[in-house]
Amino acid sequence: MAKKIIPFGLLLLGFSITAYAQLPYSFTQIARNTNFGSARGVTVATDGAVFLAMETGGLRAYSYDGATLTNTAHVNHGGEALQTAVSEDGTVFLANGRHGLWAYNYDGDTFVYRASIYDGGEARDVAIASDSTVLLANADDGLRAYHYDGNSFTPVAHRNDGGEATSLALDADGTIFLTNGGEGDGLRAYRLDGASFTNTAHIDDGDGGGVDVAVSDDGTVFVAYEWELRAYTYNGSTFTLTADTQRFGVTTGVTVDADSTVFVTNEGNVIANGRLDAFHYDGNSFENSGTMMARGFGPQGTALGSDGTIFMADGNWGLQVFSFVGEAFDLHATIQDGGSARDVELAADGTVFLANNSGGLQAYQYDGSSLVNTASVIDGGRAVAVAIASDGSVILASNDSVQAFTYS
């Protein structure tokens, strides 16, 4: 998917940091910011400014200088701030739920309101086409396009083909792909021709709403619906279903490796635990080439190492490491240091960073046969997502804050 949405709350809470001196390395907190609201969507501008849509908490801007996260601006005109997009000239567009589409200028210190428009529906996602047309996924109102002149929005096109327009993606030639959640209307492709959308392709054959999408190097589109995995080709006029595999439980994500092996995580349900599956796709069918049952209700996040090693955050069961060769997963290592493993990222040097819910942020070294805990920090929040910045800083999203750490 084009965006990554981080579901954590930002609350005004005090905190203390506990580090474990007996470990060979340590985390040093270099930035933290807590603000009221519930973070829903994040966008980073080309100049490094970070814009955070915070649902009922409005829109916030942050600067990050490598040592400090600074909240530089905040605006809240009501509504539900769900997602943002930033144009080449720096205009910040906000999909603001039942309050519609908003535009702001941002000068580094303040947001200046420029325009808004509400044509019904619920603004869920916003994207900017190469010609600067602003596209809006507007829930049960469908898909809308607007021209923005710096002072006002002018409706350009509208199309509602049913479902609840949830997320948008554009490819290099301007094709608009729209997924529909909720009860769902499947997957649609559109072309914008002047004042109208042309629906060039539609397929509505998935079981449940669309959850995740991945595209292989050959252009095959893999869609994880709530209950299954499907593969499609798109030729400019039609989606063709080429393969389908029914799933048991709730599908949480799909990843494709360099060899086009498709890995699918499944949350499971009250009857059965979750699982990690590998599928071989030959252009016509899926073959389930490997299954590893999760210990709990299911994996919460996966990451692939450069050598194909699979690191899986398995909820209350911690961090697990697999390889996949031929038709089998081989479990190499597992570790549980308390908490509930929620997300995992690998640094360029192979260090494994784990967001471990109440167990904080953990670092591990993996030697091919075992995991060694090298650093830990727990600040009282619930760590839900982790990412690594280009300078090596570790960015941790918790229920009460966003933090940045060095690791040494």
C-alpha positions as CSV (number, residue, x, y, z in Angstrom):
1,M,0.0,0.0,0.0
2,A,1.1,3.6,-0.6
3,K,0.7,4.7,3.0
4,K,1.5,3.5,6.1
5,I,-1.1,4.3,8.8
6,I,0.1,4.1,12.5
7,P,-2.8,3.4,14.9
8,F,-1.6,4.9,18.2
9,G,-2.9,7.6,20.5
10,L,-0.8,10.6,21.4
11,L,-1.6,11.6,25.1
12,L,-0.2,14.2,27.5
13,L,1.4,11.9,30.0
14,G,4.5,12.0,32.1
15,F,7.1,9.3,31.6
16,S,10.3,7.8,32.8
17,I,12.8,5.6,31.0
18,T,14.2,2.4,32.2
19,A,17.4,1.0,30.5
20,Y,19.0,-2.2,31.3
21,A,22.8,-1.7,32.0
22,Q,23.6,-5.4,31.9
23,L,23.0,-5.5,28.2
24,P,26.0,-4.8,25.8
25,Y,24.3,-1.9,24.0
26,S,21.9,0.8,25.0
27,F,19.3,3.1,23.5
28,T,19.6,6.8,24.0
29,Q,16.4,8.8,23.6
30,I,17.1,11.8,21.4
31,A,13.5,13.0,20.8
32,R,10.0,12.6,22.1
33,N,6.8,14.4,21.5
34,T,3.4,13.8,23.1
35,N,0.2,15.5,21.9
36,F,-3.5,14.8,22.3
37,G,-5.2,13.0,19.6
38,S,-5.2,9.6,17.8
39,A,-2.6,9.4,14.9
40,R,-4.2,8.1,11.7
41,G,-2.0,9.2,8.8
42,V,1.5,10.6,8.4
43,T,3.2,12.3,5.4
44,V,6.8,13.6,5.1
45,A,7.3,16.5,2.8
46,T,10.4,16.8,0.6
47,D,11.9,19.4,3.0
48,G,11.6,16.9,5.9
49,A,8.5,18.4,7.6
50,V,6.3,15.7,9.1
51,F,2.5,16.1,8.9
52,L,0.3,14.1,11.2
53,A,-3.4,13.6,10.8
54,M,-4.7,13.0,14.3
55,E,-8.4,12.2,13.9
56,T,-10.3,14.5,16.4
57,G,-6.9,16.0,17.4
58,G,-6.6,17.9,14.0
59,L,-3.5,18.4,12.0
60,R,0.0,18.8,13.4
61,A,3.4,19.6,11.9
62,Y,6.8,18.5,13.3
63,S,10.4,19.2,12.5
64,Y,13.1,16.6,13.3
65,D,16.7,17.7,13.3
66,G,18.3,14.4,14.3
67,A,18.1,15.2,18.0
68,T,14.7,16.7,18.7
69,L,11.1,16.2,17.6
70,T,9.5,19.7,17.7
71,N,5.8,20.3,17.3
72,T,5.9,23.4,15.1
73,A,2.3,23.9,14.3
74,H,-1.2,22.7,15.1
75,V,-4.6,23.4,13.7
76,N,-8.0,21.8,14.5
77,H,-11.1,23.0,12.7
78,G,-13.1,20.0,13.8
79,G,-13.8,16.9,11.8
80,E,-11.8,13.7,11.8
81,A,-8.3,14.2,10.3
82,L,-7.6,10.9,8.6
83,Q,-4.9,11.4,5.9
84,T,-2.7,14.1,4.4
85,A,-0.9,14.7,1.1
86,V,1.6,17.4,0.3
87,S,1.9,19.0,-3.2
88,E,5.1,20.1,-4.8
89,D,4.5,23.7,-3.8
90,G,4.1,22.6,-0.2
91,T,0.3,22.9,0.1
92,V,-1.0,20.5,2.7
93,F,-4.2,18.8,1.8
94,L,-6.2,17.1,4.6
95,A,-8.9,14.5,4.3
96,N,-11.0,15.5,7.2
97,G,-13.8,13.0,7.5
98,R,-17.3,14.5,7.5
99,H,-15.8,18.0,7.3
100,G,-14.5,17.2,3.8
101,L,-11.3,18.3,2.1
102,W,-9.1,21.1,3.4
103,A,-6.1,23.0,2.2
104,Y,-3.4,24.8,4.3
105,N,-0.2,26.7,3.7
106,Y,2.5,25.9,6.1
107,D,5.5,28.3,6.6
108,G,7.4,26.3,9.2
109,D,5.7,27.9,12.2
110,T,2.0,28.0,11.5
111,F,-0.8,26.6,9.4
112,V,-2.8,29.1,7.4
113,Y,-6.2,28.0,6.3
114,R,-6.7,28.5,2.5
115,A,-9.8,26.5,1.5
116,S,-12.2,23.7,2.2
117,I,-15.0,21.9,0.5
118,Y,-17.6,19.3,1.6
119,D,-19.7,17.5,-1.0
120,G,-21.1,14.9,1.3
121,G,-19.5,11.5,2.1
122,E,-16.5,11.1,4.4
123,A,-13.1,12.2,3.3
124,R,-10.9,9.1,3.9
125,D,-7.8,9.5,1.7
126,V,-6.3,12.2,-0.5
127,A,-3.7,12.0,-3.4
128,I,-2.3,14.4,-5.9
129,A,-2.0,13.5,-9.5
130,S,1.0,14.5,-11.7
131,D,-1.0,17.5,-13.1
132,S,-1.8,18.7,-9.5
133,T,-5.4,17.5,-9.6
134,V,-6.5,16.6,-6.0
135,L,-8.1,13.2,-5.7
136,L,-10.4,12.3,-2.8
137,A,-11.6,8.9,-1.6
138,N,-14.8,9.9,-0.1
139,A,-16.3,6.8,1.5
140,D,-19.9,6.2,0.4
141,D,-19.8,9.2,-1.8
142,G,-17.2,7.6,-4.1
143,L,-14.3,9.3,-5.9
144,R,-13.9,13.0,-6.4
145,A,-11.4,15.2,-8.2
146,Y,-10.8,18.9,-7.6
147,H,-8.8,21.8,-9.1
148,Y,-7.1,23.9,-6.4
149,D,-5.9,27.4,-7.4
150,G,-4.4,28.4,-4.0
151,N,-7.6,30.0,-2.7
152,S,-10.5,27.6,-3.5
153,F,-11.5,24.2,-4.7
154,T,-13.4,23.7,-7.9
155,P,-15.1,20.4,-8.5
156,V,-13.7,18.7,-11.6
157,A,-15.2,15.2,-11.6
158,H,-17.2,12.9,-9.4
159,R,-18.0,9.2,-9.7
160,N,-19.7,6.9,-7.3
161,D,-19.8,3.2,-8.2
162,G,-20.8,1.9,-4.8
163,G,-18.9,0.6,-1.9
164,E,-16.9,2.8,0.5
165,A,-14.0,4.5,-1.2
166,T,-11.1,3.9,1.3
167,S,-7.7,4.3,-0.3
168,L,-6.0,5.6,-3.4
169,A,-2.9,4.9,-5.4
170,L,-1.7,6.2,-8.7
171,D,0.7,4.5,-11.1
172,A,3.3,6.1,-13.4
173,D,0.9,6.6,-16.3
174,G,-1.8,8.3,-14.1
175,T,-4.1,5.3,-13.7
176,I,-6.0,5.7,-10.4
177,F,-6.6,2.6,-8.3
178,L,-9.3,2.7,-5.7
179,T,-10.0,0.1,-3.0
180,N,-13.3,-0.1,-1.2
181,G,-13.5,-1.2,2.4
182,G,-16.4,-2.0,4.7
183,E,-18.9,-4.2,2.8
184,G,-16.6,-3.5,-0.1
185,D,-16.9,-2.9,-3.9
186,G,-13.7,-4.6,-4.7
187,L,-10.9,-2.9,-6.7
188,R,-11.4,-0.3,-9.4
189,A,-9.2,1.4,-11.9
190,Y,-10.0,4.9,-13.3
191,R,-8.7,7.4,-15.8
192,L,-9.5,11.1,-15.4
193,D,-10.3,12.6,-18.8
194,G,-11.0,16.3,-18.3
195,A,-14.2,16.6,-16.4
196,S,-15.1,12.9,-16.0
197,F,-13.7,9.7,-14.6
198,T,-13.7,6.7,-16.8
199,N,-13.9,3.4,-14.9
200,T,-11.5,1.3,-16.9
201,A,-11.6,-1.8,-14.8
202,H,-13.6,-3.2,-11.9
203,I,-13.5,-6.4,-10.0
204,D,-15.6,-7.2,-6.9
205,D,-14.9,-10.8,-6.1
206,G,-13.0,-10.7,-2.9
207,D,-14.3,-12.0,0.4
208,G,-14.5,-9.0,2.8
209,G,-12.9,-5.6,2.3
210,G,-9.5,-5.0,0.9
211,V,-6.8,-5.1,3.6
212,D,-3.4,-4.9,1.8
213,V,-1.9,-4.9,-1.7
214,A,1.5,-5.7,-3.1
215,V,2.7,-5.6,-6.7
216,S,5.4,-7.9,-8.1
217,D,8.1,-6.8,-10.5
218,D,6.1,-8.2,-13.4
219,G,3.1,-6.1,-12.5
220,T,0.9,-8.8,-10.9
221,V,-1.4,-7.3,-8.3
222,F,-1.8,-9.3,-5.1
223,V,-4.7,-8.2,-2.9
224,A,-5.2,-9.4,0.6
225,Y,-8.9,-9.3,1.3
226,E,-10.2,-9.8,4.8
227,W,-10.6,-13.5,4.3
228,E,-8.4,-14.4,1.3
229,L,-5.6,-13.7,-1.1
230,R,-6.2,-12.9,-4.8
231,A,-3.9,-12.2,-7.8
232,Y,-4.9,-10.1,-10.8
233,T,-3.4,-8.8,-14.0
234,Y,-4.4,-5.4,-15.3
235,N,-4.1,-4.7,-19.0
236,G,-5.4,-1.1,-19.0
237,S,-9.1,-2.1,-19.4
238,T,-9.7,-5.1,-17.2
239,F,-8.6,-6.9,-14.1
240,T,-8.3,-10.6,-14.6
241,L,-8.4,-12.8,-11.6
242,T,-5.6,-15.3,-12.2
243,A,-5.5,-17.0,-8.8
244,D,-7.4,-17.2,-5.5
245,T,-6.8,-19.0,-2.2
246,Q,-9.4,-19.1,0.5
247,R,-8.1,-18.0,3.9
248,F,-9.1,-19.1,7.4
249,G,-9.2,-16.3,9.9
250,V,-8.5,-12.6,9.3
251,T,-5.8,-11.8,6.8
252,T,-3.5,-9.0,8.0
253,G,-1.0,-8.5,5.3
254,V,0.8,-9.6,2.1
255,T,4.5,-9.3,1.1
256,V,6.3,-10.4,-2.0
257,D,10.0,-11.2,-1.9
258,A,12.6,-10.9,-4.7
259,D,11.8,-14.4,-5.9
260,S,8.1,-13.6,-6.1
261,T,7.2,-15.9,-3.2
262,V,4.1,-14.4,-1.6
263,F,3.9,-14.4,2.2
264,V,0.6,-13.9,3.8
265,T,0.0,-13.3,7.5
266,N,-3.3,-14.3,9.1
267,E,-4.7,-13.1,12.4
268,G,-6.7,-16.2,13.2
269,N,-9.9,-16.2,15.3
270,V,-11.3,-17.7,18.5
271,I,-11.3,-21.2,16.9
272,A,-7.8,-21.3,15.5
273,N,-4.5,-19.6,15.9
274,G,-3.1,-17.3,13.2
275,R,-0.5,-18.5,10.7
276,L,2.2,-17.4,8.2
277,D,1.8,-18.9,4.8
278,A,4.0,-18.9,1.7
279,F,2.5,-19.2,-1.7
280,H,4.1,-20.0,-5.0
281,Y,2.4,-18.2,-7.9
282,D,2.9,-19.6,-11.4
283,G,0.7,-17.0,-13.2
284,N,-2.4,-19.2,-13.0
285,S,-2.7,-20.5,-9.5
286,F,-1.4,-20.4,-6.0
287,E,0.3,-23.3,-4.4
288,N,0.5,-23.2,-0.7
289,S,4.2,-24.1,-0.4
290,G,4.5,-23.7,3.3
291,T,2.6,-23.0,6.5
292,M,3.8,-22.1,10.0
293,M,1.1,-21.9,12.6
294,A,1.5,-18.9,15.0
295,R,1.5,-19.6,18.7
296,G,-1.1,-17.0,19.4
297,F,-4.0,-15.5,17.5
298,G,-1.6,-14.3,14.8
299,P,1.3,-12.4,13.5
300,Q,1.2,-8.6,13.9
301,G,4.1,-7.7,11.6
302,T,6.8,-9.2,9.4
303,A,10.1,-8.0,7.9
304,L,12.3,-9.7,5.3
305,G,16.1,-9.7,5.6
306,S,18.2,-9.2,2.5
307,D,19.0,-12.9,2.5
308,G,15.3,-13.8,2.7
309,T,15.2,-14.4,6.5
310,I,11.7,-13.8,7.8
311,F,11.3,-12.0,11.2
312,M,7.8,-12.2,12.6
313,A,6.3,-10.3,15.5
314,D,3.9,-12.8,17.0
315,G,1.9,-10.8,19.5
316,N,2.2,-12.1,23.1
317,W,4.6,-14.9,21.8
318,G,7.4,-12.5,21.0
319,L,9.8,-12.4,18.1
320,Q,10.4,-15.4,15.8
321,V,12.9,-16.0,13.0
322,F,12.3,-18.3,10.1
323,S,13.9,-19.2,6.8
324,F,11.8,-20.6,3.9
325,V,13.4,-23.0,1.5
326,G,11.4,-25.1,-1.0
327,E,8.3,-26.1,0.8
328,A,9.0,-25.5,4.5
329,F,9.5,-22.9,7.1
330,D,12.4,-23.5,9.4
331,L,12.2,-21.9,12.8
332,H,15.7,-20.8,13.8
333,A,15.1,-18.7,16.9
334,T,12.4,-17.3,19.1
335,I,12.6,-15.0,22.1
336,Q,10.0,-13.5,24.4
337,D,11.1,-10.8,26.8
338,G,7.6,-9.8,28.0
339,G,5.3,-7.4,26.4
340,S,3.5,-8.3,23.1
341,A,5.5,-8.2,19.9
342,R,3.8,-5.7,17.5
343,D,6.2,-4.7,14.8
344,V,9.7,-5.5,13.7
345,E,12.3,-3.8,11.6
346,L,15.8,-4.7,10.4
347,A,18.7,-2.3,10.2
348,A,21.3,-2.4,7.4
349,D,23.7,-4.1,9.7
350,G,21.2,-6.8,10.6
351,T,20.2,-5.5,14.0
352,V,16.6,-6.5,14.8
353,F,14.4,-3.8,16.4
354,L,11.2,-4.9,18.1
355,A,8.2,-2.8,19.1
356,N,7.0,-4.9,22.1
357,N,3.9,-3.2,23.4
358,S,4.3,-2.9,27.2
359,G,7.7,-4.5,26.8
360,G,9.0,-1.3,25.1
361,L,11.7,-1.2,22.4
362,Q,14.1,-4.1,22.2
363,A,17.2,-4.7,20.0
364,Y,18.6,-8.1,19.1
365,Q,21.5,-9.6,17.2
366,Y,20.8,-12.8,15.2
367,D,23.7,-15.1,14.4
368,G,21.8,-17.6,12.3
369,S,20.8,-19.8,15.2
370,S,19.9,-17.6,18.1
371,L,18.6,-14.2,19.1
372,V,20.6,-12.2,21.7
373,N,18.9,-9.3,23.4
374,T,21.4,-6.4,23.1
375,A,19.4,-3.4,24.3
376,S,16.1,-2.5,25.9
377,V,14.2,0.6,26.9
378,I,10.8,0.7,28.5
379,D,9.1,4.1,29.2
380,G,5.7,3.1,30.4
381,G,3.8,3.4,27.0
382,R,2.8,0.7,24.6
383,A,5.2,0.4,21.7
384,V,3.2,-0.4,18.5
385,A,5.4,0.4,15.5
386,V,9.1,0.9,14.8
387,A,10.9,2.4,11.8
388,I,14.6,3.2,11.0
389,A,15.5,6.7,9.7
390,S,18.1,7.2,7.0
391,D,20.6,8.3,9.6
392,G,20.1,5.2,11.6
393,S,17.9,6.7,14.3
394,V,15.2,4.4,15.5
395,I,11.7,5.9,15.5
396,L,9.2,4.3,17.9
397,A,5.5,4.9,17.8
398,S,3.8,4.3,21.2
399,N,0.2,4.8,22.4
400,D,1.3,8.0,24.1
401,S,4.2,9.4,22.0
402,V,6.5,9.4,19.1
403,Q,10.2,8.9,20.1
404,A,13.5,8.8,18.4
405,F,16.6,6.9,19.7
406,T,20.2,6.3,18.8
407,Y,21.5,2.8,19.3
408,S,25.1,2.2,20.2
